[in-house]
């Protein structure tokens, strides 16, 4: 018997237009009515998740694991667990990203901190990509930009130093680029970085979280709070930041739109996000 299901957002529950389909809503409601606790487990910030759920008229008030497992919030909004990144560890990362001309976002409790010139950087990269690779679809570029810009709580800062000097806890640092060579250079530069986990939640990014943070570890912690063993949990996701939870729970599914390496880590593969793959998995899981 499954007592809890953890659901990723981008590329999983959300469509490519960042909306939740009626089919997925109905399936989540069905699971809830069967006594299965629905948990959102995402790389997004908590306040951004709340905004998405409110705008979607989400049928329940779920526990939320956000910032790739760095925070857990009770349905009443209380933060019950967090694993922030130490400022001394964050400073050289942010300095390097800024010096190398990366767009970045820093996830804090109530805001997304990002350079005030960051969007100009992204627009220049997008224009360069269009010029250098005419095969790239404009809709893919616009979709990627829309996903970043549609988040809520942006606070634009002059420099990373303003973030380090602030009182804000840092839970997640996201670096974004349209250029694969630049992304690979960033990943290689931080390869083996002590005290950090480096994950990816999309084609154009890599992210830093505390070494003791992941979606899987957050689910394990939530299981302790709720007294639900991992074997009685299920999870569904589409990207590399989901692997930690897909491999820890009793039943897991990778989305049909996931990379093959992610699919290999899950117990099964469901349909793609635009085909309501979450609903398909839930009905198989609960044998409807």
N, C-alpha and C positions, 0 to 999 in steps of 0.2 A: 504493500500500500504506500503510495506517495503522499506525504503530508505537506510538502512545500515544493513550489516550482520557481526557480530563478530565471528571469527573462531579461536578456540584453535589449537595448533600444536600437541604436543605429545599425541598419543592415539586417535587423532581426524583427523586432516588433514594429518598428517604423518603416513606412514605405520610403521610396526614393525621394518623395516629396515631404518627408518628415511628418507624416500623419499616421494615425492608427486606424486600420480598416475596421469596418463593422464586423467582419468575419472574426478578426482577432479579438475584438471586444466581446463578442458573444461567447467565444471559447474561454476567455479568461473569466467571464461571469459564470459559465458552466462549471469551471474548476473550483471557483470560490464557493458556489452553491453545493459542491460535492465535499466541501470541508478542506480543500487544498488551499494553503496559504500562498498568495501570489506575492513575489518579491521582485522588485526592479533591481537589476545589477548592471551598472553602466559605467562607462568611462567619463560620462558627463558630470558636471558639478551638480550638487544637490538642488540649488535654487533653480537651475535650468530644468532639471527633471520635474520639479514641482510645477513650473510654468507649462511644460508640455502636457502633463497630466491634467492640469486645470483646463487648458484650452481644448483638450480632447474629451472633456466630460468623462474622465476615467471612472469606471463603475465601482471602484473601491478605493480605500485609502491604504496603500501598501507600505511595508517596510521598504526602505530605499538604501541600497548599497551604491555609493557613487565614487567618483574620482578613482576608478579602477580598484576599488576595495579599500581606499584610504579612509572613508567615513561610512558609518552606518547610522541611519536616522529611523527612529520609531515612527509609526503612523501619525502620532500626535505632533511630530516635528522636532522632538528632542533628539539631539545628537548623543547617542549612547556609546559610541566607540569611534576613535580616530587614531590614525598613525601619520602624523605630519612629518615632512622632511625638515631636517635641521637647517637653519639658515646658513651655517658655515659650509654645509655640503651643497646647498642650492646656489650660493654666490658664484663659484667658478663655472658652474653649468650655465647660468644665465649670462655671465660675462662672455663666455665663448660663443653662445648663440647670438648675442647681440653683435659681437665683433665680426662674426661670420655672415651677418645679414639675414638671419633666420627670423621668420615670423614665429612668435611664441605666445603662449597663454599660461598664466599661473593661476591655479584653482585655489581660491581662499574660501572662507566660510560664506561670505555674502557677496562676493564679486569675482569676476574674471579679470585679472590684471594683465594688460598687454601694452606694448609700446604704442605711443600715439601715432607713430609713422608706420605701424605694422601693416595696415591695410594697403598703404601705398606700395610696400614691398611685395605683397601678394599680387596686386594688380600688375606690377612690372614683370613679375615672374610669369603670370598668365599670358601677358602680351608676348614675352620672349618665347614661351612655349608654342603659341600660335604661329609665330614666325618660323621657328626651327623645325616644327613637326606638324605639317598641315594635316596629317592623318588623325590628329587628336580631335575628338568631337567637342564642339563648343558647348553642347549640353552637359558633357562631363565636367568641363571646367566650371560652368555656372552652378552645377549641382554641388561641387566641392566647395565653392565659395559660399553658396547659400547655407550649407551645413555649418560652416564656421560663423558666418554673420548672424545666423538665426538664433544663436544662443543669447541668453539674457544675463544681465548683470555686468556688462563690460565696464571696466574702469581703465581709462587710458593714462599711462604714466610716461614721463619723459625718459626714464632710464631704469634698468634693472636695479640700480642702487636705491631708487625710491621704494622698491619692493622689499629689499633687504632691510632698509631702515624702518619699514612700517611694522605695526604690531600684528599684522595678519599672519596666521598660520598658513604654511604652504603644503598642500596635499598632493598636487600633481603639476608637473611641468610638461606642456605639450609643445613640440617643435613641428613646424609644418613647412613643406616646400613642394612645389610642382615638379622639381627637377630631381630625378632619381639619383644622379651622381652626387648632388648636394646632400640628399638624405643619407646615402651610403657613407659619405665622408663623415657625417655627423655620428652615425651609428658606430663606425669604426673608431672614431676618436674617443668614444666613451665605452668601448668594449671592455668588459671586466671591471667597470667602475665599482669600487667597494662601497657597500652600504646602500646600493640602489638596485632596483629592478627596472629594466628598460623593456617596455612593451609597445605594441602597435595596435591601434584601434581602427586604422584605415590605411588606404593605399599611400597617402601623402604625409604620414606623420610617424613620429616615434615619441614616446612619453616616459618620463621619469617618475617613479614612485619609490617610497621607502622599501628597503629590502624585506621588511616584515609585512608588506602590503601586497595584496592581490585579491581578485574576486573570489578565488578559492578559499583563501585564508579568512576573508570576511564572512563567507558562507559558513565556515567552520565555527567562527566566533558567534554568528547569529544562531547557529544550531545549539551552542552552549547556552545562550540566553533563553531560547525557546524550548530547550530540551528535545530537539529533533535531531536524530543521528543523520549523518551525511547519506547513508544508504537509503534513507527514506525521503531524500530530496531528489529533484530532477532539475535540469538546467538546459537552456537552449541559447545558442549564440552563433556568431558568424566570423569572429576574428581572433587574432592571436592573443589579445588580452582576455579572451574567454576561456582559453585552454585550461587554465588552472582550475576553473570550476567544472568544466566539462569532464575532466579526468578524476574528479574527487567524489562526485555524486553517484547515487545508485543507478540513475538513468539519464542519459544526455543525448542531445541531438545537435548536430551542426546544420546550419542553413544550407540550402541548395546553392546559394550564391557565395558560400565560403570557399577559401582556397582549399586545395586538396590536402595540404598538410594539416589544416584545422579539422577537416572531415575525418581524417585518420585517427584523431584523438577522441572522437565522440563514439557513443554506442551505435548511433544510427544517423542517417541524413534525412532531413525533412525537405519540404518544398522551399522555393526561394521566397524572399520577403514580399515580393509583389504578388506571390501566389498564396499568401496567408499561411506561410510555413509554420508559424507559431500555433495557429489553430489546428493545423494538420497534426502536429506533434501532440498537442494536448488531447485531442480526441483518440489518438492511438494509445497514449499513455493511460487514459482513463477508460479505454475500451468502449467508447460511444459508437 
